[in-house]
């Protein structure tokens, strides 16, 4: 089964209920494993990480929609349930800091990776980021060599990644596009001789089978697909995720709105989209004369960007 990521809001009983594979994403707010003052709580982390549904743990350093910027959950959307799951108060907006308090330096990040791996009983632990200043990622590479602590995976989020709750200037203008970031990270890990020991996950506006196969050819081991699934669910990109007034009922706590979402029907649509994407992926692979995704290389991909330019 494909793992789903509950997002940085914590792994809720609803995520765990049906036994699906889950990647537990831990953002700068440390929701689900935080103390009252917003620092890491090893006791609550260990308890959740031990659950068999939790297959991997992902530390979110930044996301492509708003790199270098924290998130906000307005108090109007904080129910008693959410407050309990996140371990936050209900009487004020929930503000996630821009920087994870446990990952303020490259070495601190890797020590946090090691801590989570030990507390989870050896489950795969990695981190997600949208590349900004290349020197900062190279500093993480240098820390890997110094400490000999490696993440099991790195998720590269592209600046084209999106959320309707992000400031428009950050969404449009900040961060490195996915293909550039992926190629850079792939080459950086090759350069320090660690590429075979770290899996690369690509994330950011992969909507079609071709988008997925292109990212695999450019160095990704796995591709996260979210936006396409949101479209299949009925998202119309109204950019009202943070207002509690989503017109399709997907990103709202308002019963009058979310009751309009036919879960049975939309669930089938999401599953059908996923099945069709995999079928198209195999057709593209066959058209290239290949039998395995591992045989894809950059040389298989050319893209015409204008009448006279192919990249």
Secondary structure, DSSP 8 states (H G I E B T S, - for coil): ---EE--TT---HHHHTT---EEEEE-TT-TTSB-TTS-B-HHHHHHHHTSTTEEEEEEES--TTSTT---EE-GGG--HHHHHHHT--SSS-EE--SS-TT-SSHHHHHHHHHHHHHHTTS-EEEEEE---SHHHHHHHHHHHHHH----SEEEEE-TT---TTS-HHHHHHSS--HHHHHHHHHHHHHHTT-GGGSEEEEES---SHHHHHHHHHTT-SEEE--HHHHHHHT----S-TTTT--TTSSS---HHHHTTS-HHHHHHHHHHHHHHHHHHHHHHHHHTT-S-GGG--GGG---B-SSS-B-
